Amino acid sequence: MKKLVIVLGIAVTAFTGCNKFEKGEGDMMYKIHTDKDGETIKEGDFVAFKAIEKTEGDSVLYSSYDYDRPSLLVKEKSVFKGDLFAALGLLSEGDSATFKINIDSMVMKMGRPQPADTTAKYLVYTIKIDKVIPKGKLTDSLFRGKIDEFLKAEMDLAKSGETAKIKSYVASKSLKPTVTPSGLNYVISKEGSGPKANPGDTIMVHYTGSFLSGKVFDSSLPDVAKKNGTFNPGRKYEPLKMPVGMQGSIPGFEEALFLLPKGAKATVVLPSSLAYGEQGNQGIPPFTPLVFELEMINIIPAKAGSVVAPPPPPVAPR
């Protein structure tokens, strides 16, 4: 059984409209904010949309807006009455709405994990439909071609807009970064002392990685991880320890490690060419700039004549 999977996202907007929820099928409650003319979404149609998932207590569990891309799926047959596929079936291109979906049904019928921070009946979804590609009577190849054309346009938009997004982020934070020849932006927030790392040296560094939206995706600091909902009780939180100059991480992260002596702290902004590029990574879309807060804890010089161990697999970001 397939589940609704939100894979990408775009910038947040506020929705306004009638405050009264109406009764939908099953336990669904809904409130339409924008109602455009057009065919409603049918089973098999391709949909690009923005979405936020919250508890009824207004705690955000997921937001596609963090990733600056539209969310994507092909509408499937409802798994239970009043599920998210049924919710999408009430909308057409350009529409926006808020839906309340029964938590217990999602847990039992769709395998959605039970939210730990709520005992309420519903999860709340705010959705804005950006694009619908109807399947209709199109052959699979023609339908796939239309989807690929849309995805290419989205990719080109993300690629062409990356530089402007970084400049906007730097300006919004009032940063005055140094820019290296590779395009890495960095600001030293605390000066360190002593020599910087050389290739083959082992560094110990605390880091927090985030998107330009401010959404944290990984941190070596337990307090930061707990605050941002990324804490893993099975993980050991401590400074990342790795040899530098051995291609053990993404290029921009490793370049930044050579800039910092022991004790230094810095904010580093990486263009996607120094991160995960046009391929992206798990949870990180293609052409996505990343931000790291770094604190160099220690630099351990390589011993003369010693053999440097092979680099570990990329660990930052997780």
C-alpha positions in Angstrom: 0.0 0.0 0.0 1.4 3.4 -1.0 1.3 6.3 1.3 1.1 10.0 0.7 4.7 11.2 0.5 5.6 14.9 0.5 9.0 15.1 -1.2 9.7 18.8 -1.9 8.6 22.3 -0.8 8.4 26.1 -1.4 8.2 29.4 0.6 5.5 29.9 3.2 2.4 32.0 2.6 -0.6 32.7 4.9 -4.1 31.6 4.1 -7.2 33.5 5.1 -10.9 32.9 4.7 -13.9 31.6 6.6 -13.1 30.3 10.0 -15.8 27.7 10.0 -14.9 24.1 9.1 -17.4 22.1 7.0 -18.1 18.3 7.3 -16.5 16.2 4.6 -16.7 12.4 4.1 -15.8 10.2 7.0 -14.3 12.2 9.8 -12.8 14.8 7.5 -13.4 18.5 8.2 -12.4 21.2 5.7 -12.3 24.9 5.1 -11.8 26.3 1.6 -9.7 29.5 1.4 -9.4 29.9 -2.4 -11.8 28.3 -4.9 -10.7 28.7 -8.5 -12.6 27.5 -11.6 -11.4 24.2 -13.0 -11.7 20.4 -12.8 -11.2 18.9 -9.4 -8.2 16.5 -9.0 -9.0 13.0 -10.2 -7.4 9.7 -9.4 -4.2 9.3 -11.5 -3.6 13.1 -11.9 -0.2 14.6 -11.1 -0.3 17.3 -8.4 2.3 19.9 -7.3 1.3 21.7 -4.1 2.5 23.4 -0.9 1.6 21.8 2.4 2.0 22.2 6.2 1.1 19.4 8.7 0.3 20.5 12.2 -1.3 19.2 15.4 -4.5 20.8 16.5 -2.3 22.5 19.1 -0.6 24.3 16.2 2.7 22.4 16.6 4.2 22.0 13.1 5.1 18.4 12.4 6.1 18.9 8.8 6.3 21.8 6.3 7.2 21.4 2.7 7.9 25.2 2.7 11.3 24.5 4.3 12.7 23.1 1.0 11.7 25.9 -1.4 10.1 23.4 -3.8 6.6 22.2 -4.6 5.4 18.9 -3.1 4.7 16.3 -5.7 2.5 13.2 -6.0 0.1 11.3 -8.2 -3.3 11.2 -6.6 -4.3 7.6 -5.7 -7.5 5.9 -4.6 -8.5 6.8 -1.0 -7.2 4.4 1.6 -10.0 5.3 4.0 -13.0 7.7 3.9 -11.8 11.3 4.5 -8.1 10.7 4.0 -5.7 13.1 2.3 -6.3 11.7 -1.2 -10.0 12.5 -0.6 -9.1 16.0 0.5 -7.1 16.6 -2.7 -10.2 15.4 -4.7 -12.1 18.5 -3.4 -9.5 20.9 -5.0 -8.5 22.1 -8.4 -5.4 24.0 -9.7 -5.0 27.3 -7.8 -7.2 26.3 -4.8 -6.1 26.5 -1.2 -7.8 24.9 1.9 -7.2 23.5 5.4 -8.2 19.9 6.2 -8.6 18.1 9.5 -7.8 14.4 9.0 -8.4 11.7 11.7 -5.1 10.7 13.3 -6.2 7.2 14.3 -7.3 6.3 10.8 -4.0 7.6 9.4 -2.1 5.5 11.9 -4.1 2.3 11.4 -4.8 2.5 7.7 -1.7 4.3 6.3 1.0 3.4 8.8 1.6 7.0 9.8 3.5 7.2 13.1 1.4 8.4 16.0 2.5 12.0 16.9 4.1 12.0 20.3 3.0 15.6 21.2 -0.7 15.3 20.7 -3.7 13.3 22.0 -6.2 15.3 19.7 -8.4 13.6 17.2 -7.1 15.4 14.1 -4.0 16.3 12.2 -4.4 19.6 10.4 -3.2 20.2 6.8 -3.0 23.5 5.0 -2.6 22.9 1.2 -2.2 25.2 -1.8 -2.5 23.6 -5.3 0.1 25.0 -7.7 -0.2 22.7 -10.7 -2.3 19.8 -11.9 -1.5 17.6 -14.8 -4.6 15.5 -15.6 -4.0 11.9 -16.6 -7.3 11.7 -18.5 -6.9 9.6 -21.6 -3.2 10.4 -22.0 -1.0 7.4 -22.7 1.5 6.7 -19.9 4.4 7.9 -22.1 2.6 11.2 -22.9 1.6 11.7 -19.3 5.2 11.0 -18.1 6.5 13.4 -20.7 4.3 16.2 -19.4 5.5 15.5 -15.8 9.1 15.5 -16.9 8.6 18.8 -18.7 7.2 20.3 -15.5 10.0 18.9 -13.3 12.7 20.2 -15.7 11.1 23.7 -15.5 11.1 23.5 -11.7 14.7 22.4 -11.7 15.8 25.2 -14.0 14.0 27.7 -11.8 15.8 26.4 -8.7 19.1 26.5 -10.4 18.8 30.0 -11.9 17.4 31.4 -8.6 20.1 30.0 -6.3 22.5 33.0 -6.3 19.7 35.4 -5.6 18.4 33.3 -2.7 21.9 33.3 -1.1 22.2 37.0 -1.5 18.8 37.5 0.0 19.7 35.3 2.9 22.9 37.1 3.6 21.2 40.5 3.5 18.3 39.3 5.7 20.8 38.2 8.4 23.0 41.3 7.9 26.0 39.2 7.3 29.2 40.5 5.7 30.8 37.3 4.5 34.1 36.6 3.0 33.6 34.8 -0.3 36.2 32.2 -1.4 37.0 31.5 -5.1 34.8 28.4 -4.9 31.8 30.5 -3.9 31.7 29.6 -0.2 30.5 32.4 2.0 31.7 32.5 5.6 31.6 34.8 8.6 33.9 34.3 11.6 31.8 34.9 14.7 34.6 34.0 17.2 38.3 34.1 16.5 40.3 31.0 17.4 44.0 30.7 18.0 46.9 28.5 16.7 47.4 26.9 13.3 44.6 25.9 11.0 44.3 22.3 9.8 46.5 20.8 7.1 45.5 17.9 4.8 45.7 14.7 6.8 45.1 16.4 10.2 42.1 15.2 12.2 39.6 17.8 13.3 36.9 17.7 16.0 34.0 20.1 15.2 30.5 20.8 16.4 28.1 21.7 13.6 24.5 22.6 13.0 23.2 22.3 9.4 20.1 24.1 8.1 18.3 25.3 5.0 18.0 29.0 4.1 14.5 28.8 5.6 16.2 28.2 9.0 14.9 24.6 9.2 17.6 22.6 11.0 18.2 19.2 9.4 21.1 18.0 11.5 23.3 19.0 14.5 26.0 17.4 16.7 24.6 19.4 19.7 21.8 17.6 21.6 20.1 20.8 22.8 19.9 22.1 19.3 18.6 18.8 18.0 15.9 18.6 20.7 14.8 22.2 20.0 14.5 21.6 16.3 12.9 18.1 16.4 15.8 16.2 15.0 16.9 14.5 18.3 17.7 10.8 18.0 18.0 9.1 21.5 20.1 6.3 19.9 22.7 8.7 18.6 25.8 9.8 20.5 26.0 13.6 20.4 29.6 14.8 20.3 31.9 16.7 18.1 32.3 15.3 14.6 35.8 13.7 14.3 37.3 13.2 10.9 40.5 13.6 8.8 40.4 16.6 6.5 41.6 16.7 2.9 40.4 13.2 2.3 37.1 13.9 0.7 35.2 12.6 3.7 32.4 15.1 3.4 30.7 17.5 1.0 33.2 19.9 -0.6 32.0 23.1 1.0 31.9 21.6 4.5 35.5 20.3 4.2 36.7 23.6 2.7 35.3 25.5 5.7 37.2 23.2 8.1 40.5 24.5 6.7 39.5 28.1 7.5 39.1 27.7 11.2 41.8 27.4 13.9 41.0 25.8 17.3 38.3 27.7 19.2 36.9 29.5 16.2 33.2 29.7 15.4 31.8 30.6 12.0 28.6 30.7 9.9 29.1 29.1 6.5 26.8 29.4 3.5 27.3 26.8 0.8 26.0 27.0 -2.7 24.6 23.7 -3.9 27.8 23.2 -6.1 29.7 22.8 -2.8 26.9 20.7 -1.2 24.7 18.1 -3.0 24.4 19.8 -6.4 21.9 18.8 -9.0 21.4 15.3 -7.5 20.4 16.4 -4.0 20.5 13.9 -1.1 18.0 12.3 1.3 15.7 15.1 2.4 17.8 17.7 0.5 16.4 18.7 -3.0 18.7 19.4 -5.9 20.2 22.9 -6.2 19.7 23.6 -2.5 22.1 26.0 -0.6 23.0 25.0 2.9 24.0 26.8 6.0 26.3 25.5 8.7 27.2 26.9 12.2 30.6 25.5 13.0 32.8 25.5 16.2 36.3 24.0 15.8 36.9 22.1 19.1 40.3 20.7 18.3 42.8 20.0 15.6 45.0 16.9 15.9 48.1 17.1 13.6 48.9 14.1 11.6 52.0 12.3 12.8 55.0 12.5 10.4 55.1 9.4 8.3 51.8 8.1 9.6 49.3 6.5 7.2 46.0 8.4 7.2 43.0 6.1 7.5 40.5 6.1 4.6 37.9 8.8 5.1 34.5 7.8 6.6 31.4 8.1 4.4 29.9 11.6 4.3 28.5 12.5 7.7 27.6 16.2 7.4 24.8 16.7 6.9 23.1 13.5 8.0 
